[in-house]
Amino acid sequence: MSVVYDYDIASHDDVIVNAAKRAWDLFLRLSTPRKNALFAAYPFLMKLPSWVPGLGLKDAILSKRYVKDMLDMPYDYVIRNRAS
């Protein structure tokens, strides 16, 4: 983080580190071999709306938000501190 974004991680409770940890923990919880095989065998399941019960797509939407936060936070830090 220091080389690319000029951001020094202050502690274990750092905001950017926590965003990455949240995204990774959710990925590990959701990514099971059974689910991966199901979506690989029936790819049309990825196109079903989030309200269909039993698919757990709410977790997928949450995961998408966590990954977006994880990727955008360092970039936003650079944009905010570029002027100084």
PDB file of N, CA, C and O in Angstrom:
ATOM      1  N   MET A   1       0.821  -1.178   0.000  1.00  0.00           N
ATOM      2  CA  MET A   1       0.000   0.000   0.000  1.00  0.00           C
ATOM      3  C   MET A   1       0.868   1.246   0.000  1.00  0.00           C
ATOM      4  O   MET A   1       0.503   2.265  -0.586  1.00  0.00           O
ATOM      5  N   SER A   2       1.993   1.165   0.644  1.00  0.00           N
ATOM      6  CA  SER A   2       2.861   2.329   0.741  1.00  0.00           C
ATOM      7  C   SER A   2       3.478   2.682  -0.610  1.00  0.00           C
ATOM      8  O   SER A   2       3.616   3.860  -0.939  1.00  0.00           O
ATOM      9  N   VAL A   3       3.843   1.688  -1.380  1.00  0.00           N
ATOM     10  CA  VAL A   3       4.503   1.934  -2.658  1.00  0.00           C
ATOM     11  C   VAL A   3       3.521   2.457  -3.698  1.00  0.00           C
ATOM     12  O   VAL A   3       3.819   3.428  -4.394  1.00  0.00           O
ATOM     13  N   VAL A   4       2.377   1.840  -3.811  1.00  0.00           N
ATOM     14  CA  VAL A   4       1.430   2.190  -4.866  1.00  0.00           C
ATOM     15  C   VAL A   4       0.597   3.405  -4.499  1.00  0.00           C
ATOM     16  O   VAL A   4       0.434   4.312  -5.315  1.00  0.00           O
ATOM     17  N   TYR A   5       0.065   3.438  -3.277  1.00  0.00           N
ATOM     18  CA  TYR A   5      -0.879   4.486  -2.893  1.00  0.00           C
ATOM     19  C   TYR A   5      -0.304   5.514  -1.942  1.00  0.00           C
ATOM     20  O   TYR A   5      -0.999   6.470  -1.599  1.00  0.00           O
ATOM     21  N   ASP A   6       0.942   5.360  -1.499  1.00  0.00           N
ATOM     22  CA  ASP A   6       1.551   6.227  -0.506  1.00  0.00           C
ATOM     23  C   ASP A   6       0.691   6.284   0.756  1.00  0.00           C
ATOM     24  O   ASP A   6       0.455   7.349   1.326  1.00  0.00           O
ATOM     25  N   TYR A   7       0.234   5.109   1.170  1.00  0.00           N
ATOM     26  CA  TYR A   7      -0.645   4.986   2.325  1.00  0.00           C
ATOM     27  C   TYR A   7       0.022   4.057   3.325  1.00  0.00           C
ATOM     28  O   TYR A   7       0.316   2.903   3.011  1.00  0.00           O
ATOM     29  N   ASP A   8       0.257   4.558   4.519  1.00  0.00           N
ATOM     30  CA  ASP A   8       0.850   3.744   5.572  1.00  0.00           C
ATOM     31  C   ASP A   8      -0.247   3.198   6.470  1.00  0.00           C
ATOM     32  O   ASP A   8      -1.082   3.952   6.970  1.00  0.00           O
ATOM     33  N   ILE A   9      -0.245   1.901   6.671  1.00  0.00           N
ATOM     34  CA  ILE A   9      -1.241   1.261   7.525  1.00  0.00           C
ATOM     35  C   ILE A   9      -0.864   1.534   8.969  1.00  0.00           C
ATOM     36  O   ILE A   9       0.231   1.195   9.417  1.00  0.00           O
ATOM     37  N   ALA A  10      -1.796   2.159   9.696  1.00  0.00           N
ATOM     38  CA  ALA A  10      -1.506   2.603  11.051  1.00  0.00           C
ATOM     39  C   ALA A  10      -1.655   1.481  12.080  1.00  0.00           C
ATOM     40  O   ALA A  10      -0.825   1.358  12.981  1.00  0.00           O
ATOM     41  N   SER A  11      -2.698   0.666  11.956  1.00  0.00           N
ATOM     42  CA  SER A  11      -2.934  -0.371  12.949  1.00  0.00           C
ATOM     43  C   SER A  11      -3.735  -1.502  12.323  1.00  0.00           C
ATOM     44  O   SER A  11      -4.039  -1.486  11.130  1.00  0.00           O
ATOM     45  N   HIS A  12      -4.068  -2.477  13.149  1.00  0.00           N
ATOM     46  CA  HIS A  12      -4.885  -3.598  12.669  1.00  0.00           C
ATOM     47  C   HIS A  12      -6.332  -3.179  12.428  1.00  0.00           C
ATOM     48  O   HIS A  12      -7.060  -3.865  11.711  1.00  0.00           O
ATOM     49  N   ASP A  13      -6.753  -2.073  13.011  1.00  0.00           N
ATOM     50  CA  ASP A  13      -8.118  -1.570  12.832  1.00  0.00           C
ATOM     51  C   ASP A  13      -8.199  -0.520  11.733  1.00  0.00           C
ATOM     52  O   ASP A  13      -9.068   0.350  11.773  1.00  0.00           O
ATOM     53  N   ASP A  14      -7.324  -0.588  10.773  1.00  0.00           N
ATOM     54  CA  ASP A  14      -7.313   0.368   9.682  1.00  0.00           C
ATOM     55  C   ASP A  14      -8.551   0.178   8.806  1.00  0.00           C
ATOM     56  O   ASP A  14      -9.002  -0.948   8.597  1.00  0.00           O
ATOM     57  N   VAL A  15      -9.089   1.266   8.305  1.00  0.00           N
ATOM     58  CA  VAL A  15     -10.334   1.228   7.528  1.00  0.00           C
ATOM     59  C   VAL A  15     -10.159   0.420   6.246  1.00  0.00           C
ATOM     60  O   VAL A  15     -11.018  -0.398   5.916  1.00  0.00           O
ATOM     61  N   ILE A  16      -9.082   0.630   5.530  1.00  0.00           N
ATOM     62  CA  ILE A  16      -8.864  -0.063   4.260  1.00  0.00           C
ATOM     63  C   ILE A  16      -8.566  -1.542   4.491  1.00  0.00           C
ATOM     64  O   ILE A  16      -9.025  -2.395   3.732  1.00  0.00           O
ATOM     65  N   VAL A  17      -7.814  -1.841   5.515  1.00  0.00           N
ATOM     66  CA  VAL A  17      -7.530  -3.240   5.851  1.00  0.00           C
ATOM     67  C   VAL A  17      -8.820  -3.954   6.259  1.00  0.00           C
ATOM     68  O   VAL A  17      -9.040  -5.102   5.875  1.00  0.00           O
ATOM     69  N   ASN A  18      -9.669  -3.282   7.031  1.00  0.00           N
ATOM     70  CA  ASN A  18     -10.943  -3.886   7.432  1.00  0.00           C
ATOM     71  C   ASN A  18     -11.855  -4.131   6.238  1.00  0.00           C
ATOM     72  O   ASN A  18     -12.567  -5.135   6.205  1.00  0.00           O
ATOM     73  N   ALA A  19     -11.846  -3.230   5.252  1.00  0.00           N
ATOM     74  CA  ALA A  19     -12.663  -3.432   4.046  1.00  0.00           C
ATOM     75  C   ALA A  19     -12.190  -4.672   3.292  1.00  0.00           C
ATOM     76  O   ALA A  19     -13.010  -5.464   2.826  1.00  0.00           O
ATOM     77  N   ALA A  20     -10.886  -4.846   3.171  1.00  0.00           N
ATOM     78  CA  ALA A  20     -10.350  -6.025   2.492  1.00  0.00           C
ATOM     79  C   ALA A  20     -10.659  -7.300   3.282  1.00  0.00           C
ATOM     80  O   ALA A  20     -10.983  -8.334   2.698  1.00  0.00           O
ATOM     81  N   LYS A  21     -10.559  -7.220   4.597  1.00  0.00           N
ATOM     82  CA  LYS A  21     -10.847  -8.387   5.438  1.00  0.00           C
ATOM     83  C   LYS A  21     -12.321  -8.777   5.341  1.00  0.00           C
ATOM     84  O   LYS A  21     -12.633  -9.965   5.259  1.00  0.00           O
ATOM     85  N   ARG A  22     -13.234  -7.802   5.349  1.00  0.00           N
ATOM     86  CA  ARG A  22     -14.670  -8.099   5.210  1.00  0.00           C
ATOM     87  C   ARG A  22     -14.953  -8.802   3.896  1.00  0.00           C
ATOM     88  O   ARG A  22     -15.681  -9.794   3.864  1.00  0.00           O
ATOM     89  N   ALA A  23     -14.377  -8.292   2.804  1.00  0.00           N
ATOM     90  CA  ALA A  23     -14.604  -8.889   1.484  1.00  0.00           C
ATOM     91  C   ALA A  23     -14.048 -10.316   1.433  1.00  0.00           C
ATOM     92  O   ALA A  23     -14.702 -11.217   0.908  1.00  0.00           O
ATOM     93  N   TRP A  24     -12.871 -10.517   1.965  1.00  0.00           N
ATOM     94  CA  TRP A  24     -12.243 -11.834   1.936  1.00  0.00           C
ATOM     95  C   TRP A  24     -13.004 -12.838   2.803  1.00  0.00           C
ATOM     96  O   TRP A  24     -13.202 -13.983   2.397  1.00  0.00           O
ATOM     97  N   ASP A  25     -13.435 -12.411   4.007  1.00  0.00           N
ATOM     98  CA  ASP A  25     -14.178 -13.308   4.890  1.00  0.00           C
ATOM     99  C   ASP A  25     -15.510 -13.734   4.269  1.00  0.00           C
ATOM    100  O   ASP A  25     -15.903 -14.897   4.370  1.00  0.00           O
ATOM    101  N   LEU A  26     -16.200 -12.792   3.627  1.00  0.00           N
ATOM    102  CA  LEU A  26     -17.463 -13.132   2.982  1.00  0.00           C
ATOM    103  C   LEU A  26     -17.232 -14.076   1.805  1.00  0.00           C
ATOM    104  O   LEU A  26     -18.010 -15.007   1.592  1.00  0.00           O
ATOM    105  N   PHE A  27     -16.175 -13.842   1.048  1.00  0.00           N
ATOM    106  CA  PHE A  27     -15.854 -14.733  -0.068  1.00  0.00           C
ATOM    107  C   PHE A  27     -15.585 -16.147   0.414  1.00  0.00           C
ATOM    108  O   PHE A  27     -16.077 -17.112  -0.171  1.00  0.00           O
ATOM    109  N   LEU A  28     -14.811 -16.271   1.473  1.00  0.00           N
ATOM    110  CA  LEU A  28     -14.493 -17.606   1.996  1.00  0.00           C
ATOM    111  C   LEU A  28     -15.726 -18.312   2.543  1.00  0.00           C
ATOM    112  O   LEU A  28     -15.831 -19.536   2.455  1.00  0.00           O
ATOM    113  N   ARG A  29     -16.657 -17.553   3.104  1.00  0.00           N
ATOM    114  CA  ARG A  29     -17.879 -18.148   3.647  1.00  0.00           C
ATOM    115  C   ARG A  29     -18.807 -18.601   2.525  1.00  0.00           C
ATOM    116  O   ARG A  29     -19.466 -19.633   2.646  1.00  0.00           O
ATOM    117  N   LEU A  30     -18.865 -17.838   1.434  1.00  0.00           N
ATOM    118  CA  LEU A  30     -19.813 -18.134   0.365  1.00  0.00           C
ATOM    119  C   LEU A  30     -19.280 -19.099  -0.682  1.00  0.00           C
ATOM    120  O   LEU A  30     -20.055 -19.820  -1.310  1.00  0.00           O
ATOM    121  N   SER A  31     -18.000 -19.120  -0.872  1.00  0.00           N
ATOM    122  CA  SER A  31     -17.423 -19.917  -1.945  1.00  0.00           C
ATOM    123  C   SER A  31     -17.167 -21.344  -1.469  1.00  0.00           C
ATOM    124  O   SER A  31     -16.101 -21.668  -0.945  1.00  0.00           O
ATOM    125  N   THR A  32     -18.161 -22.169  -1.665  1.00  0.00           N
ATOM    126  CA  THR A  32     -18.023 -23.574  -1.306  1.00  0.00           C
ATOM    127  C   THR A  32     -17.958 -24.391  -2.597  1.00  0.00           C
ATOM    128  O   THR A  32     -18.480 -23.953  -3.623  1.00  0.00           O
ATOM    129  N   PRO A  33     -17.341 -25.547  -2.568  1.00  0.00           N
ATOM    130  CA  PRO A  33     -17.271 -26.368  -3.785  1.00  0.00           C
ATOM    131  C   PRO A  33     -18.646 -26.731  -4.329  1.00  0.00           C
ATOM    132  O   PRO A  33     -18.833 -26.802  -5.544  1.00  0.00           O
ATOM    133  N   ARG A  34     -19.600 -26.959  -3.450  1.00  0.00           N
ATOM    134  CA  ARG A  34     -20.937 -27.334  -3.902  1.00  0.00           C
ATOM    135  C   ARG A  34     -21.604 -26.186  -4.667  1.00  0.00           C
ATOM    136  O   ARG A  34     -22.201 -26.409  -5.720  1.00  0.00           O
ATOM    137  N   LYS A  35     -21.504 -24.954  -4.140  1.00  0.00           N
ATOM    138  CA  LYS A  35     -22.086 -23.804  -4.837  1.00  0.00           C
ATOM    139  C   LYS A  35     -21.372 -23.537  -6.150  1.00  0.00           C
ATOM    140  O   LYS A  35     -22.013 -23.238  -7.158  1.00  0.00           O
ATOM    141  N   ASN A  36     -20.058 -23.643  -6.146  1.00  0.00           N
ATOM    142  CA  ASN A  36     -19.307 -23.421  -7.378  1.00  0.00           C
ATOM    143  C   ASN A  36     -19.690 -24.434  -8.451  1.00  0.00           C
ATOM    144  O   ASN A  36     -19.840 -24.079  -9.620  1.00  0.00           O
ATOM    145  N   ALA A  37     -19.846 -25.687  -8.057  1.00  0.00           N
ATOM    146  CA  ALA A  37     -20.237 -26.720  -9.025  1.00  0.00           C
ATOM    147  C   ALA A  37     -21.653 -26.479  -9.539  1.00  0.00           C
ATOM    148  O   ALA A  37     -21.933 -26.698 -10.717  1.00  0.00           O
ATOM    149  N   LEU A  38     -22.539 -26.033  -8.663  1.00  0.00           N
ATOM    150  CA  LEU A  38     -23.917 -25.764  -9.063  1.00  0.00           C
ATOM    151  C   LEU A  38     -23.980 -24.647 -10.100  1.00  0.00           C
ATOM    152  O   LEU A  38     -24.667 -24.778 -11.113  1.00  0.00           O
ATOM    153  N   PHE A  39     -23.270 -23.557  -9.854  1.00  0.00           N
ATOM    154  CA  PHE A  39     -23.285 -22.440 -10.795  1.00  0.00           C
ATOM    155  C   PHE A  39     -22.502 -22.762 -12.073  1.00  0.00           C
ATOM    156  O   PHE A  39     -22.804 -22.216 -13.135  1.00  0.00           O
ATOM    157  N   ALA A  40     -21.511 -23.632 -11.979  1.00  0.00           N
ATOM    158  CA  ALA A  40     -20.791 -24.036 -13.183  1.00  0.00           C
ATOM    159  C   ALA A  40     -21.654 -24.955 -14.050  1.00  0.00           C
ATOM    160  O   ALA A  40     -21.605 -24.874 -15.278  1.00  0.00           O
ATOM    161  N   ALA A  41     -22.443 -25.824 -13.420  1.00  0.00           N
ATOM    162  CA  ALA A  41     -23.288 -26.751 -14.167  1.00  0.00           C
ATOM    163  C   ALA A  41     -24.518 -26.051 -14.750  1.00  0.00           C
ATOM    164  O   ALA A  41     -24.975 -26.400 -15.839  1.00  0.00           O
ATOM    165  N   TYR A  42     -25.042 -25.079 -14.038  1.00  0.00           N
ATOM    166  CA  TYR A  42     -26.248 -24.360 -14.469  1.00  0.00           C
ATOM    167  C   TYR A  42     -25.984 -22.854 -14.479  1.00  0.00           C
ATOM    168  O   TYR A  42     -26.405 -22.155 -13.557  1.00  0.00           O
ATOM    169  N   PRO A  43     -25.306 -22.348 -15.488  1.00  0.00           N
ATOM    170  CA  PRO A  43     -24.946 -20.936 -15.486  1.00  0.00           C
ATOM    171  C   PRO A  43     -26.132 -19.978 -15.551  1.00  0.00           C
ATOM    172  O   PRO A  43     -25.985 -18.802 -15.217  1.00  0.00           O
ATOM    173  N   PHE A  44     -27.302 -20.452 -15.973  1.00  0.00           N
ATOM    174  CA  PHE A  44     -28.468 -19.579 -16.022  1.00  0.00           C
ATOM    175  C   PHE A  44     -28.895 -19.126 -14.624  1.00  0.00           C
ATOM    176  O   PHE A  44     -29.629 -18.146 -14.492  1.00  0.00           O
ATOM    177  N   LEU A  45     -28.446 -19.827 -13.579  1.00  0.00           N
ATOM    178  CA  LEU A  45     -28.777 -19.425 -12.213  1.00  0.00           C
ATOM    179  C   LEU A  45     -28.207 -18.054 -11.869  1.00  0.00           C
ATOM    180  O   LEU A  45     -28.751 -17.349 -11.019  1.00  0.00           O
ATOM    181  N   MET A  46     -27.120 -17.676 -12.522  1.00  0.00           N
ATOM    182  CA  MET A  46     -26.521 -16.361 -12.274  1.00  0.00           C
ATOM    183  C   MET A  46     -27.406 -15.229 -12.777  1.00  0.00           C
ATOM    184  O   MET A  46     -27.267 -14.090 -12.330  1.00  0.00           O
ATOM    185  N   LYS A  47     -28.304 -15.525 -13.690  1.00  0.00           N
ATOM    186  CA  LYS A  47     -29.160 -14.500 -14.278  1.00  0.00           C
ATOM    187  C   LYS A  47     -30.492 -14.344 -13.553  1.00  0.00           C
ATOM    188  O   LYS A  47     -31.263 -13.440 -13.874  1.00  0.00           O
ATOM    189  N   LEU A  48     -30.773 -15.204 -12.587  1.00  0.00           N
ATOM    190  CA  LEU A  48     -32.028 -15.106 -11.848  1.00  0.00           C
ATOM    191  C   LEU A  48     -32.015 -13.870 -10.945  1.00  0.00           C
ATOM    192  O   LEU A  48     -30.957 -13.466 -10.463  1.00  0.00           O
ATOM    193  N   PRO A  49     -33.187 -13.270 -10.715  1.00  0.00           N
ATOM    194  CA  PRO A  49     -33.238 -12.077  -9.854  1.00  0.00           C
ATOM    195  C   PRO A  49     -32.920 -12.411  -8.402  1.00  0.00           C
ATOM    196  O   PRO A  49     -32.995 -13.567  -7.986  1.00  0.00           O
ATOM    197  N   SER A  50     -32.568 -11.393  -7.647  1.00  0.00           N
ATOM    198  CA  SER A  50     -32.128 -11.595  -6.264  1.00  0.00           C
ATOM    199  C   SER A  50     -33.257 -12.015  -5.335  1.00  0.00           C
ATOM    200  O   SER A  50     -32.987 -12.499  -4.236  1.00  0.00           O
ATOM    201  N   TRP A  51     -34.508 -11.848  -5.738  1.00  0.00           N
ATOM    202  CA  TRP A  51     -35.620 -12.202  -4.856  1.00  0.00           C
ATOM    203  C   TRP A  51     -35.949 -13.693  -4.876  1.00  0.00           C
ATOM    204  O   TRP A  51     -36.781 -14.139  -4.087  1.00  0.00           O
ATOM    205  N   VAL A  52     -35.324 -14.470  -5.749  1.00  0.00           N
ATOM    206  CA  VAL A  52     -35.590 -15.910  -5.801  1.00  0.00           C
ATOM    207  C   VAL A  52     -35.047 -16.549  -4.517  1.00  0.00           C
ATOM    208  O   VAL A  52     -33.862 -16.421  -4.209  1.00  0.00           O
ATOM    209  N   PRO A  53     -35.920 -17.238  -3.770  1.00  0.00           N
ATOM    210  CA  PRO A  53     -35.464 -17.809  -2.502  1.00  0.00           C
ATOM    211  C   PRO A  53     -34.507 -18.983  -2.697  1.00  0.00           C
ATOM    212  O   PRO A  53     -34.625 -19.754  -3.650  1.00  0.00           O
ATOM    213  N   GLY A  54     -33.559 -19.096  -1.771  1.00  0.00           N
ATOM    214  CA  GLY A  54     -32.670 -20.238  -1.754  1.00  0.00           C
ATOM    215  C   GLY A  54     -31.373 -20.080  -2.504  1.00  0.00           C
ATOM    216  O   GLY A  54     -30.495 -20.935  -2.392  1.00  0.00           O
ATOM    217  N   LEU A  55     -31.222 -19.017  -3.264  1.00  0.00           N
ATOM    218  CA  LEU A  55     -29.991 -18.864  -4.033  1.00  0.00           C
ATOM    219  C   LEU A  55     -28.908 -18.111  -3.269  1.00  0.00           C
ATOM    220  O   LEU A  55     -27.733 -18.203  -3.624  1.00  0.00           O
ATOM    221  N   GLY A  56     -29.271 -17.386  -2.250  1.00  0.00           N
ATOM    222  CA  GLY A  56     -28.286 -16.638  -1.489  1.00  0.00           C
ATOM    223  C   GLY A  56     -27.690 -15.481  -2.263  1.00  0.00           C
ATOM    224  O   GLY A  56     -26.540 -15.106  -2.034  1.00  0.00           O
ATOM    225  N   LEU A  57     -28.451 -14.916  -3.168  1.00  0.00           N
ATOM    226  CA  LEU A  57     -27.920 -13.821  -3.976  1.00  0.00           C
ATOM    227  C   LEU A  57     -27.799 -12.518  -3.196  1.00  0.00           C
ATOM    228  O   LEU A  57     -27.088 -11.606  -3.618  1.00  0.00           O
ATOM    229  N   LYS A  58     -28.483 -12.426  -2.071  1.00  0.00           N
ATOM    230  CA  LYS A  58     -28.315 -11.239  -1.236  1.00  0.00           C
ATOM    231  C   LYS A  58     -26.886 -11.155  -0.740  1.00  0.00           C
ATOM    232  O   LYS A  58     -26.309 -10.071  -0.652  1.00  0.00           O
ATOM    233  N   ASP A  59     -26.316 -12.314  -0.414  1.00  0.00           N
ATOM    234  CA  ASP A  59     -24.911 -12.336  -0.004  1.00  0.00           C
ATOM    235  C   ASP A  59     -24.002 -11.953  -1.161  1.00  0.00           C
ATOM    236  O   ASP A  59     -22.963 -11.325  -0.954  1.00  0.00           O
ATOM    237  N   ALA A  60     -24.380 -12.322  -2.368  1.00  0.00           N
ATOM    238  CA  ALA A  60     -23.586 -11.962  -3.534  1.00  0.00           C
ATOM    239  C   ALA A  60     -23.622 -10.458  -3.770  1.00  0.00           C
ATOM    240  O   ALA A  60     -22.611  -9.863  -4.143  1.00  0.00           O
ATOM    241  N   ILE A  61     -24.769  -9.846  -3.558  1.00  0.00           N
ATOM    242  CA  ILE A  61     -24.877  -8.396  -3.704  1.00  0.00           C
ATOM    243  C   ILE A  61     -24.039  -7.705  -2.638  1.00  0.00           C
ATOM    244  O   ILE A  61     -23.358  -6.720  -2.924  1.00  0.00           O
ATOM    245  N   LEU A  62     -24.084  -8.212  -1.416  1.00  0.00           N
ATOM    246  CA  LEU A  62     -23.273  -7.668  -0.337  1.00  0.00           C
ATOM    247  C   LEU A  62     -21.792  -7.826  -0.659  1.00  0.00           C
ATOM    248  O   LEU A  62     -20.999  -6.918  -0.410  1.00  0.00           O
ATOM    249  N   SER A  63     -21.425  -8.967  -1.206  1.00  0.00           N
ATOM    250  CA  SER A  63     -20.041  -9.205  -1.586  1.00  0.00           C
ATOM    251  C   SER A  63     -19.580  -8.220  -2.651  1.00  0.00           C
ATOM    252  O   SER A  63     -18.448  -7.738  -2.612  1.00  0.00           O
ATOM    253  N   LYS A  64     -20.448  -7.928  -3.588  1.00  0.00           N
ATOM    254  CA  LYS A  64     -20.115  -6.966  -4.638  1.00  0.00           C
ATOM    255  C   LYS A  64     -19.846  -5.584  -4.037  1.00  0.00           C
ATOM    256  O   LYS A  64     -18.927  -4.885  -4.465  1.00  0.00           O
ATOM    257  N   ARG A  65     -20.645  -5.197  -3.050  1.00  0.00           N
ATOM    258  CA  ARG A  65     -20.444  -3.897  -2.394  1.00  0.00           C
ATOM    259  C   ARG A  65     -19.134  -3.889  -1.618  1.00  0.00           C
ATOM    260  O   ARG A  65     -18.403  -2.899  -1.651  1.00  0.00           O
ATOM    261  N   TYR A  66     -18.826  -4.984  -0.917  1.00  0.00           N
ATOM    262  CA  TYR A  66     -17.581  -5.064  -0.148  1.00  0.00           C
ATOM    263  C   TYR A  66     -16.352  -4.974  -1.057  1.00  0.00           C
ATOM    264  O   TYR A  66     -15.380  -4.294  -0.727  1.00  0.00           O
ATOM    265  N   VAL A  67     -16.398  -5.656  -2.188  1.00  0.00           N
ATOM    266  CA  VAL A  67     -15.265  -5.628  -3.115  1.00  0.00           C
ATOM    267  C   VAL A  67     -15.107  -4.234  -3.713  1.00  0.00           C
ATOM    268  O   VAL A  67     -13.987  -3.757  -3.896  1.00  0.00           O
ATOM    269  N   LYS A  68     -16.226  -3.583  -4.017  1.00  0.00           N
ATOM    270  CA  LYS A  68     -16.163  -2.216  -4.546  1.00  0.00           C
ATOM    271  C   LYS A  68     -15.531  -1.281  -3.519  1.00  0.00           C
ATOM    272  O   LYS A  68     -14.693  -0.451  -3.871  1.00  0.00           O
ATOM    273  N   ASP A  69     -15.925  -1.409  -2.255  1.00  0.00           N
ATOM    274  CA  ASP A  69     -15.313  -0.602  -1.194  1.00  0.00           C
ATOM    275  C   ASP A  69     -13.825  -0.886  -1.084  1.00  0.00           C
ATOM    276  O   ASP A  69     -13.020   0.036  -0.951  1.00  0.00           O
ATOM    277  N   MET A  70     -13.459  -2.159  -1.138  1.00  0.00           N
ATOM    278  CA  MET A  70     -12.061  -2.546  -1.002  1.00  0.00           C
ATOM    279  C   MET A  70     -11.206  -1.949  -2.122  1.00  0.00           C
ATOM    280  O   MET A  70     -10.062  -1.559  -1.888  1.00  0.00           O
ATOM    281  N   LEU A  71     -11.754  -1.878  -3.336  1.00  0.00           N
ATOM    282  CA  LEU A  71     -10.998  -1.350  -4.462  1.00  0.00           C
ATOM    283  C   LEU A  71     -11.013   0.166  -4.521  1.00  0.00           C
ATOM    284  O   LEU A  71     -10.036   0.776  -4.958  1.00  0.00           O
ATOM    285  N   ASP A  72     -12.102   0.786  -4.090  1.00  0.00           N
ATOM    286  CA  ASP A  72     -12.229   2.232  -4.219  1.00  0.00           C
ATOM    287  C   ASP A  72     -11.583   3.018  -3.083  1.00  0.00           C
ATOM    288  O   ASP A  72     -11.159   4.153  -3.300  1.00  0.00           O
ATOM    289  N   MET A  73     -11.497   2.464  -1.903  1.00  0.00           N
ATOM    290  CA  MET A  73     -10.957   3.206  -0.766  1.00  0.00           C
ATOM    291  C   MET A  73      -9.520   3.682  -0.978  1.00  0.00           C
ATOM    292  O   MET A  73      -9.247   4.856  -0.728  1.00  0.00           O
ATOM    293  N   PRO A  74      -8.588   2.842  -1.424  1.00  0.00           N
ATOM    294  CA  PRO A  74      -7.227   3.352  -1.655  1.00  0.00           C
ATOM    295  C   PRO A  74      -7.178   4.407  -2.761  1.00  0.00           C
ATOM    296  O   PRO A  74      -6.443   5.388  -2.651  1.00  0.00           O
ATOM    297  N   TYR A  75      -7.945   4.210  -3.804  1.00  0.00           N
ATOM    298  CA  TYR A  75      -7.968   5.182  -4.898  1.00  0.00           C
ATOM    299  C   TYR A  75      -8.525   6.521  -4.416  1.00  0.00           C
ATOM    300  O   TYR A  75      -7.985   7.574  -4.755  1.00  0.00           O
ATOM    301  N   ASP A  76      -9.594   6.488  -3.633  1.00  0.00           N
ATOM    302  CA  ASP A  76     -10.165   7.725  -3.092  1.00  0.00           C
ATOM    303  C   ASP A  76      -9.178   8.424  -2.175  1.00  0.00           C
ATOM    304  O   ASP A  76      -9.116   9.653  -2.151  1.00  0.00           O
ATOM    305  N   TYR A  77      -8.409   7.658  -1.424  1.00  0.00           N
ATOM    306  CA  TYR A  77      -7.379   8.249  -0.553  1.00  0.00           C
ATOM    307  C   TYR A  77      -6.360   9.014  -1.390  1.00  0.00           C
ATOM    308  O   TYR A  77      -5.966  10.122  -1.026  1.00  0.00           O
ATOM    309  N   VAL A  78      -5.933   8.436  -2.498  1.00  0.00           N
ATOM    310  CA  VAL A  78      -4.957   9.109  -3.361  1.00  0.00           C
ATOM    311  C   VAL A  78      -5.540  10.379  -3.952  1.00  0.00           C
ATOM    312  O   VAL A  78      -4.862  11.406  -4.002  1.00  0.00           O
ATOM    313  N   ILE A  79      -6.768  10.327  -4.393  1.00  0.00           N
ATOM    314  CA  ILE A  79      -7.413  11.504  -4.987  1.00  0.00           C
ATOM    315  C   ILE A  79      -7.546  12.616  -3.946  1.00  0.00           C
ATOM    316  O   ILE A  79      -7.298  13.780  -4.262  1.00  0.00           O
ATOM    317  N   ARG A  80      -7.930  12.283  -2.720  1.00  0.00           N
ATOM    318  CA  ARG A  80      -8.077  13.300  -1.671  1.00  0.00           C
ATOM    319  C   ARG A  80      -6.745  13.933  -1.307  1.00  0.00           C
ATOM    320  O   ARG A  80      -6.683  15.132  -1.034  1.00  0.00           O
ATOM    321  N   ASN A  81      -5.673  13.136  -1.301  1.00  0.00           N
ATOM    322  CA  ASN A  81      -4.377  13.645  -0.824  1.00  0.00           C
ATOM    323  C   ASN A  81      -3.447  14.066  -1.961  1.00  0.00           C
ATOM    324  O   ASN A  81      -2.295  14.420  -1.711  1.00  0.00           O
ATOM    325  N   ARG A  82      -3.914  14.035  -3.166  1.00  0.00           N
ATOM    326  CA  ARG A  82      -3.058  14.406  -4.293  1.00  0.00           C
ATOM    327  C   ARG A  82      -2.712  15.885  -4.262  1.00  0.00           C
ATOM    328  O   ARG A  82      -1.606  16.263  -4.649  1.00  0.00           O
ATOM    329  N   ALA A  83      -3.613  16.714  -3.820  1.00  0.00           N
ATOM    330  CA  ALA A  83      -3.382  18.152  -3.812  1.00  0.00           C
ATOM    331  C   ALA A  83      -2.288  18.546  -2.831  1.00  0.00           C
ATOM    332  O   ALA A  83      -1.559  19.511  -3.062  1.00  0.00           O
ATOM    333  N   SER A  84      -2.173  17.808  -1.747  1.00  0.00           N
ATOM    334  CA  SER A  84      -1.167  18.179  -0.740  1.00  0.00           C
ATOM    335  C   SER A  84       0.122  17.521  -0.962  1.00  0.00           C
ATOM    336  O   SER A  84       1.063  17.734  -0.198  1.00  0.00           O
TER     337      SER A  84
END
